[in-house]
Amino acid sequence: MAADPSAAAAAAPDPDGPDAVRLTWNAWPRSKVEASRCVVPLAAAISPVRSPESLASPPLPYPPLRCKPPCSALLNPFARVDFAAKIWICPLCFSRNHFPPHYAAISESNVPAELFPQCSTVEYLLAGAAPAAGVPLHQGGPPAPPPPVFLFVIDTCVIEEELEYVKMSMRKAVALLPEHALVGLVTFGTQVHLHELGFSDLSKIYVFRGTKEISKEQILDQLGLAGAGRPGFPKMPQQPGGPQINGMHPPATAGVTRFLLPVSDCECTLSTLLDELQPDQWPVETGNRAIRCTGVALSVAAGLLGACMPGTGARIIALLGGPCTEGPGMIVSKDLSEPVRSHKDLDKDAAPHFQKAVKFYDGLAKQLVSQGHVLDVFASALDQVGLAEMKVAIERTGGLVVLSESFGHSVFKDSFKRIFEGGEQSLDLSFNGTLEINCSKDIKVQGIIGPCTSLEKKGALCADTVVGQGNTTAWKMCGLDRNTSLTVFFDVSPSERSSQPGHQNPDLYIQFVTSYQHPEGQMRIRVTTICRKWVDGSTNTEELVEGFDQETAAVVLARYISLKMEMEEEFDATRWLDRSLIRLCSRFGDYRKDDPSSFSLHSNFSLFPQFMFNLRRSQFVQVFNNSPDETAYFRMLLNRESITNSVAMIQPSLISFSFDSPPSPVFLDVASIAADRILLLDAYFSVVIFHGMTIAQWRNMGYQNQPEHQQFAQLLQAPHEEAQIIIKGRFPAPRLVVCDQHGSQARFLLAKLNPSATYNSAHDVPPGSDIIFTDDVSFQVFCEHLQRLAVQS
């Protein structure tokens, strides 16, 4: 793999490096034609708030310096500085800027942190940023930071056993929340119940009908909050002289004290409500589904937060146990004879509720983004719940999503707990983020794929071709965490002047500016500036090859084709991938024309055909045997996870445990199966421990319990310990599958392996190994065809 030069220099343990930026190409061709000949798009995967511990400098307690408009780039280590004249020259636009008076002491021996060469990524604390929660304020000091807000929306159309699991998880979650965090509760089934936690004398509930869509104004009117949080209306009572919090709107105090209370004030009330919570009492007729009004429940939650906490970081956490069958967002009727839509139904336009539901959630997404709020969804059901329709609202608000079979399953329980945990396991949930991109003049921004929404800030840096959220250089991220990753697509558009000899700058610069509300409540700005080289792609192929990052390239293509499969009805992803791979190998391979045996690839490209082979067979391309909800879930996580995690989704890792050797990686191939071996498969969404036939027999005979076979007991335990390390460090928690060779659940492993041995070649299989019953081609056959076609081009 071609490593990022800055990452290699820093020798950071994080594969994304201290800047948390990885590019498909670390040397860029100068012309649009040469860029198209590179086949793999010019793109960057950035984690905006990843690895705070890897920053070379602590947060800087002063505001950043910006270049003069329209550039507005921030001061960075690549700027040229004239210390005598107190001037800095922006590397992006070459404008000359004067240092302000408080930089008067700057000199070659006294430079600010943002100019240190190792500080290509720095964070600034915004003026007036508040201290951490719990720190007393002095008279006239900065305002207290806004507390985190969690509004729980619980589905009660579930059996009693499932509801008990929900209650248990809710109690653990509330116990983990900081005492100053604001909490609210909405429950729903046939109707929506909004609980007034501030009315502690008895249980007070506002009930909304679930049969039809209700506007935000109607919701606020029924709650007695009409006009709250909207300009032009009288404001709700506030603390005397209460200013805006870090530039955000102040909360509507009356609504907050009624429906959203600090954990310390409502823990007992909330515990009592959970104890009294019962499955939805509305009778379900035989042959019908439960009547569930998910859309109205989420509308009520969004309306409440819009009135009480506009512009302040807040999360709606929805726990869903089945499909919406009534009102807005409905995905299927109550009649059980009507099946929930499948991929085939969507392809044939035979899903009558799909487009209407997507339109509803698109409107909900716009409302939540304008308010700065996040929608998280935990779907736990054997049936589909409507994630495919909700995808637009979850992704555009930067929400978290978890799909499991039951609220009692470890996937739900462990993932739900992770949201609220602190310390090393914390997700560092941040709010109200915005991302701005500045770059050298010859670079245009096509768009972003990932959990964000366009702010429609158009300008000279916007490319004509749009990918994902485009036609802008600024994006909103209502929710983001240390795992959040965005893929930015670029285009090369050289000006006439820069194309002339003598006017060519050898370096290109891209700057990512992320402002966000830190988990402690402070508003921060993180600035990452990267520098790469321009090369002449037609004459200097070696530098292009040396700068290729095959892992990033594989993930970028996976995200790109996932988007195209959703946007274009007739798009053939497999054919597009095959053609792209053939073009890439023909362009960068080393071979004699029409001689497949002479074909070879540089080490920076050597794994790429393998990535493409597994991507073609993955759940991102082959939707057969997956529901639309599962496909939406897989793609949402692919679009938001780091490159390392996304590579595991495309090409799982396989580790062998045996008596003969220490744990070691083996090929993702059916030939790796052996009777006396345990295999550990990490496919990101699932972790599989697979026991060979002999190992399973010994285990069933209880050899591990005998003192003379302690080594066997240790061999059995080792993959479980490794699996727990993987599960502990991942969100969502993967499903753990423990299976034996020839057992029913062995399919979880066999489906991911290269079918080098099938039923057609069973006579060549060594004893103790296995075969795969498939007509799919093996990787070896795939490579033979690739070499033959590449040398013909």
N, C-alpha and C positions, 0 to 999 in steps of 0.2 A: 504494500500500500504506500502511496506517496503521501508522506506526512506533511502537515502544514509547517512551513519553515519556522514561524514564530513559536509553534508548539514544540518543535524539536529542540529549539534553542533553549526554551524554558525548562525542558525535561519534566513537564508537568505530568502527574499521574492521570489526570483527566485526559482521555484521548482527544477531546475537543480543544485542548490547550487553554491557556489563561484567558484568551479572548472569547472562547466558546463559539468560534466561527470556523466552519469548514467549507471549502469551495470545491466544486467539481474539477476546476482547472486552476492551478496556482500560477500559471503564466497564461496571459490572454492574447489571442490574435488581434491584430490592429483593425482588420477590415471585417465587414459584415459577411462577405463571401467566405473568408477563411473561418469565421465563427460557425457558419452553417456546415462547413466541411468537417468540423470537429464532432458533429453528430450529437454528442451529449451537450445539453444546454449549459450556458454560462450561468451558474447559480451558486448561491451561498445558503448554507443551513446555519442559522444563528439561534442560540439560546439566550434570550435577552437578560435574564436575571440568574443565570447559572453560576455555580462555583464562587460565591462571594469570598470564601476563604482563600481563593487563589489570586485575588487582586493584590497587586504589588504595593498598593497604598491604601491606608484606611480612608473612609469617606472624607471628602474635603469640605470644610465648614464654610465655604464661601461660594458665591454664584460663578458659573462658568463664563468665559469670554466668548462672544460670538463674532464671526466675520460679518462685515457689512452686508445688508440685503442686496440682491436676492439670494446670495449664497447661504448665509446664516450658519455655516459650519462652526463647530466649537474648536477652541484652541487644543492642539494635540502635539505629540512628540515629533511629528513630521513637518511642523511649521518651521520656516527659517526665521531666525530672530536676529535683529540688529540691536545689540545691547546698548550701543552708544546713542542711537536715535530713539530708543524705546519703541521699536516697531516690530511687528511680526507679519510674515507673509503667509497667507493661507495656501496650503499645498493643493487645494482642490480648484480654486479659481484664480490664484496668484494675486489677489487683492492685498494692498498694504493697509494694515490696521495699527493704530496707536494703542499702546497699553494705557489703561486708566491710571489715575494718580496713585491708587493703593498698590500698584506694581512698581513704584518708583525705585525701590531698592533692588530691582532685578539686575543681575550681572552674570557673567560666565560662571562664577563660583557660587551664585545664589539664585537658583532657578526654582520656580514653583513645581509641585509634584506632577502636574499635567504635562510638563515638558521632559520629564525623565524618559529616556529611551525605553525602559522596561514598563512604563505606564501607558501602554497603548489602550488599556481599558481602565477607566477611573470612575468613581462615583462622587457625586456632589450632594450635600444636604441643602435643600432649598431654604431660602431665607425664612426665618420664623418657624423652622421645623421644630416639632415638639419633642420633648423628652419621652423616654419609654413610659409605658403605662404604669401607674402606681407611684411615679415620682411626683412629690408635691410641687405645686407651682408657686413662684414668688409673685408678689404684687406687681402687676404690670408685665409679667412674663408672657411667653407665648401661650396660645390656647392649648388646652389638652388635646392630644391626638384623638381622632374619632375611633370609637371602639369597633371591633369587627362585629358584623351583624349576620346572624344565621336564622333564616326563616324555614322551618321544616314543614314539608307538605307530605302528609302520610296517607297512603291508600288503605282504606279499611275494607275494600271488597276482596278480602282474602280469608282463608280459613283461620280458625282460632289459633292453631299451632304456628302458622306463619306470623300472625300478629304478635304472638308472644315473643318470637325471635326479634321482631322489630322493636318491641318495648325494651328487651334486654340490651340491644345495641344502642338505643336512644339513651338509656340510663348511663351507659358507659361513656357515651359521647358528651353528655351534659357534665359528667364528672370531670372530663378532661378539659372542658372549656375554661378560659380565664374568667375570673369572677366579674370583670367589667364588660364582657362580651354581651351583646344584646341578642335575645332569643325570642322567636315567635313561633306559633303553632297553627297550622291549617290541616284539618283532616277532611277526607272526601270519600264519597261512595256514589250514591244516587244524587246526593246534594253535597254542597260544600259548607263546611263548618269552620268559621274563623273564631278562634278562642281568644277572649279578652283576658289576658293574663293579669292585667292590672286590677281587675275586679276580683279580689281574693275572698270576699264574703261567701260567694257561691259561684258555681260554674256558669259563666255568661258566654253565650255563643251567638254569633251572627250567621244566619243561614242564607245561602244563595241557591237558587234553582239551577240545576245542571242541564236543562233542556235547550237553552239558547244562549247565544253570545251576549255578554253584557260589557258595556264600554267602561273605560276607566272612570269616567265622570259618574256613571250610575253606581259603581262600586263605592266611590268616595262619598257620594251622597247618602248611601245607605249606612255607611260607617260614621257619618257625621264629620267627615273630613273634607267636604266639598271645597275646592279651591286650594287645598294645601299643596305646596310644592309647585304651583303653577304661577307664572307671572301674570300680573293684572288682578289678582285676587288678594283679599286681606290675608296677612300671614297669621299662622297660628301663634299663640303666646310663646315667647322665647325668654331666655334668661336676659336680664337687663344688660344692654350693650353688647349682646352676644354677636361677635363678628363671624364671618365665614371661616370655616375650618380648612386651613391649608388651601384656600382658593376654592373650596367646595361649598355647596349650599348648606346652611344650617338645618338641622332636623326640625320637623314640625313637632314641637315638644308634646302637645296634647296627644297626638297619635302614638308617639313613642312610649309615653307612660301608660298607655292603655293596652297596646298590642305587642310592643317590643320592650322587654324589660331586661336589666342586667341579670345574669345568672344568679348572683348573690341574693337578688330580691325575689326571684320567682322559682327557685329550685324546688321548694316544697309544693308550690301550686302545680308546677309541671309534673312532678312525680305523682301527685294525686290524679291529674288528668290522664296520665299514662296508665295508672292502675285501673281507672274507670273505663278506659277505651275498649270498645267492643267491636266485633266485626259488623259491617253494615247490616242493619236490621231489615232493609227493604227486601221483600220476598222475591226470589228468583224462580220464575216459572220453569217447568220441565221443558227441556229442549232449548232453553235460552241461556245466554251469558248474563253475568251480573251487569247491572246498569252502573257504568263508571264514567264520571264527567271530569276527566283529567284536564281538558282544556280550560274549563271554567275555573278549576282550582288554581291552575297556574296564572290565569288572568287576575284572579283575586289577590294572589301573592304579589304579582308584579305591580298591581294598582296600589296595594298597601305600602310597599317599599317606595314607590314613586311619590307617594304623599308624605311619608314619614322621613325617608332618608335619601332624597334626590342628590345624586352626585357623590354620595359617600359609599365606600366599598361595602357591598352586602352580597350575600349568596342565598339563592333559593335552592334548598336541597330536597329534591323530590324522590320519594321512595315509592316506586310503582310496582304493583303486583299483577298487572294484566292490561289488556288493551282498552282504550277509550271507546265506549260504545254509545255515547250520547253527547249531544251538544258539539261545540266547536272542537276541532282536533280529532273527531271520531274517525277511526280507521276501519271499523267493521260494525255491522249491525248486531242487535241483540240476538238474532236468530242463529243458533248453532249450525244450522244447515248451510250458512254462508261461511266459507273458510276465510281465514285471514289472508290478505294478498301475498302472492309469491313473486319471485323474479319473472316468471313466465307471464303472470298477470300484468306486471308493470310494463314488460316489453310489448304486450299486445294491447296496452291501454285498456285493460279490463279490470282495473281497480277503481271502482266508482268514487271512493272517498279520498283517494291519495292526493290529488292536486288541491282539493279544497283544504285538506288538513295541512299540507305544506304551506299554502297561502296564509293560513291562520298563524302557524308558527313563525313564518317570515315576519308577519306583523308584530308578533310578540317579541321576536329578536330585535326589531327596530326600537320598540318601546324600552326594552331592557338596556340596549346599548346607549340610548339617549339618557337613561337614568344612571348608567354606570354600574349596572348590577349583573350578576352571574347566575346562570341556570346550571345546576349540577343534577344529573339523573342517575339513580341507582335502580336498575330494572332487574327484578328477581322474579322470574316466572318461567314455566315450561313453554308457555305460548309466547308469541310476539307481543310487545307492548306499544310499539309505534316509534321506535328509535329512528327508523328511516325518515319519518316525517319530522321528528324533533331535531334531527341533525343540524338543520340550519340555525336553530335557536341556541343549541349547545355550543356549536363551533364558533359562531360569531360573537358569543359572549365569553369565550374562553373557558367554558365549563368543563367539569370532570364528568366522566361517564364510566359506569361499571355495569356489566351484563353477567348475570349468574342465574342458576336454576331455582334457587330458594334463598330466602332471608336467613336460613339456618346454615347455608353453605359457607365454607371458609373464605371463598372468593369475596362474598359480600361482607362478612363480619370483619375480616382483616383489612379490607380496603376502606370500609366506612370508618374504622378506628384510626387509620393512618391520617385522615383529614385533620383530626383534632390533636394528634400527638405532637409533642415538642421534642427538643433535643436533636440527636442525630437522625431520628426517623422522621423529623418534620418535613413536610413538603414545601415549607416557606411560602404559604399562600399569600400572594400580593394582589392588589386591586388597582383599578383605575389607571391602567398603563396606556401610554401612547408611544408609538415607534415612528421616528422620522429617519429618512435615509438621505444622506448627501453623498455625492460622488463626483469624480472627475468629469469634465465637460463631455468627453467622448463616450460616456456610459449613460444609458437610459434604463429606467426601471420598468419592467413589464408587469410585475405584480407579485403577490405573495400567496402561497398555499399554506394554510394553517389556521389556528384559532384566533382570528382577528376580523376586524371590519374596516373597510375603507372609510377614511375621513374626507374623501373627495377633494384633496388638496392638489389641484392640477398645476402643472408648471412645465418648464423646459426639460426637466429630467424624466418626464413620463414618455414611455415608448408608445409607438403606434400599435404594436401587437400587445394584446392583454392576456395575461395568464393569471387565473384566480381573481383575487381582489386587486384590480389594477386601476389605471388612470388616476393615480395618486402617488404622493411620496410620504404620506402619513397615514397611520392606521391606529385604530382603537383596540385595546386589549383589556376588557373589563376585568378579566381574571387571568392571572399568570402565576406560575410557580417555577421551582428550580428545574423541572423537567420540560417545561414548555419550549418547543422548537418551532421556528418558522422557516420556510423555504422561500428565498427571494430570487426571482428570475431577472436576469439582466440582458440587455442588448447592446451591441457595439454600434455606435453611430458617429464615426469620425467626421470632424469638420474639415473644410477644404484647407484651412490654415494648418491644422495639426497633421495633415497628410503630406505637407511639403517638407522636403529634406531641410534639416536645420531647425525646424520648429517642433520636432517630435520629442515629447517628454518620455523618458524610458520607464517611468513609474506611473501606476494608476492608484488612486486612493478611493476607499469607500468608508463612510462613517455612519454608524448606527447610533441613534440617540434615543434612549428609552427613559421616559419619566414614569414613575409609578409610586403607589402608596405601599411602603414597606410593611411587613407583618406587624412591626411595632407601632405603625401609624404614621411614621414620618414620610414626607414626600421626598423622593430622591430622583436624581438624573444619573443614568449610567451612560457613559460615552465610550464606544469602541471604534477605534480607527485602525484600518488595516491597509497595508501597502503591498502591491504585487507588481510584477514586471509585464510590460508589453513585449511581445515578440512578433517577428515576421513569420506567420504560420506557413507561408509558401516555401521559405528557405531554411527555417530553423525548427524543424519538426522535433528535434531532440529535446529542446527546452519545454515544448508542449508536453511531450511524453513524460519527462521528469516531474512535471507539475500536476500530473493526473492523479486524482484521489478516487480509486475505484469503489470504495465503500460508499462515499458520498454520492458518486455518480449513480450507483445502483438504487440508492434510496430516492434520489431526486427523480429518476425515471419512474420508479414505483408510484410516487406521489403524483407525478404528471399524468401517467396513464389512468390512475384512479379517478382523477378529475375529468379526463376526457371521456372515460366510460360513463360517468354520470351526466355529462353535458351533451354528448353526441350519441344519438340513438344507434347509428350504424357503425360505430367505431369498433374495429377488430383489433383488440389489444395484442393478441398473440402474434398476428401478422406484422403489426407495427414494430413490436419488440424484435422479431426476427430480422426484419429489414434493417432496423437501426444497428443491430449487432453485426450484421454482415458488412454494412457500410463502414462501421468503426474498425473492424478487423482488416478490411481491405485498405483503409486509410493508414492505419498505424502498425499493421502486421509486417513481419519480415518474411518474404517469400519470393520464389521464382514463379513467374506467371504460368498458370495451368499446371503447376506441380504441387498438389496438396501435401505431399510428404515433406516439402521444404518449409512449410508454414511454421512460424513461431511468433510468440508475443513477448514484449518487454515485461519484466516482473511487475511493473505498475499496472499492467493490463491482465496479468495471468489469471486472476480470480474472477475477472468480470464476466466471462462466458458462463462460469459456474453460477454466479449471482443471477444472471438472466435466465438460465435453465430453471433454477428454483423459483424465480419470480413468475415465470410462465405457468408453473404448476401450483402457485400459492393461492390462498383464498382471496387475494386482491384482484386476481385476473379470472380465476375459475370460480364462478359463483354457484355452480351446481352443488347441491347438497347443503347450501347455506341459505338461510332466510334473508330477506332484505334488511331486517334488524341486525343480524349478525354481520352482514357485509358492511352496513353503515358503521357499526361498532369497530370493526377491524380497521376501516379506513380512517375513522376519526383518530384512533390511536396512532396509526401510521403517520398521519399528518402532524401530530403534536409531539411525538417522542424524539429523543436524541438520535443521532446517526447510529451510535452503537446499539441502542435498543431496537431501532428500525431494521438494522441488518439482521438481528436475531429473529425478527418476524419473517423476513424474506428467506434467510438461510439459517435454520437452527444449528446450534452447536451440539456435538455428540461426544461424550466422554466415556471411556471404557475403564471398568474396575475389574481386576482379576488377581489371582494369586501370583501370576508370573511377573507382573510389572506394576509400578505405581500408577495412579490415575493419570490417564493421558488422552488427548484428543484423538479421535479416529475419523475416518471418512464417513460422510453422511450417505452410507451405502448399505444395502441389504447384506453385503459380504462382511460387514462389521459384526453381524450377529454370530455369536458362538454359544454353545451349550454351557461352557464353564465361565461365562463372562456376564457382568452386570453392565448395562448401558444407561447413561443418564442423558436424556434429551432435553435441551432448553429451547422450546419453540416460542418463547415470550409469553403467549397466552396460556400455555400449559407447560408443566414440567413433568416428564415421564421417567419413571424408574422401571427398567425392563430387565427381568431376570431370565437368563438362559435356562434351558430345559433342565440341565443337571443341577444348577444352582437352586432352582425352584424345588426339585425333588429332595435335595439335601435339607432345604429349609422346612419343607413339609414333614420330614422325618425328625425334625427337632435337633439336628446336629449342633446348631448354634447354642443350645442350652447345656451342652456337655462341656465340662472343664477342659478336656483335651482338645476341643475344637474352638478355642477362643479366637484364633485367627480367622476362622470362618464367620464368627459373630461380628468381628470388626469389619470384615469385608461387606457383610450385609448392612452394617450401620453407616459406613462411609458415604454412599450415595445419598442417604437420607440427610446426613449433616450438610452435605454440599447443596442439596435441594433447599433446605431451610435457609441457608445463606442467600440463595437466589431469591426466594420468596420474600424474605425479610426486607430486602433492598429494592423491591419493585412495587410500583403502583400502576394499574390495579394489581392486586395479588393474583398470581397465576394459579391455575387449577393443578393440583397435584394428582397424578395418575400413577398408581403402583400396579404393575401387571407382570404376567409371565409369558414366556414364549408359547405360542399356539393358544393363548387365552383370548377371550373376546375383546378385552381392552388393548390387546397388542396392536390393534388398528391405529391407535394414536401415534405409535412409533412408525409402523410400516407405511403410513400415508405420507410421511415426510422423507422417506429414504429413496435414494436413487435405485430404480428397478434394474440393476445389472443382472439379476437372476430372476426369471419369470417362469411361468408354467411351461413355456416353450423350451427353456433351457434347464429343466429340472434335473436332467441326467448329469449335468456338469457341477451340481452343487455339492460341496464337501459335507460329510456327516456333521450334524449339529448346527448347521447354518439354516437358512430359510430362503423361501422364494416369495415373490409378490405376484398375486393374480391380477395382472394388468396388461393392456396392450400399449401402454405408453412407451415411448422410446427411452432408452437409457442415456445417461450423459455421454457415454462413449460414442454411441451412434449420432447423437446431437452434434458432438464436436467434429466427427467425420464429415457430416453434411456441411457444417459451418466452414471448415477448411476448404472443402471442394468449391463452395460458392464464393468464398472470399478471394481465392486466387484467380477466379474467372473475371472478377470485376475490373 
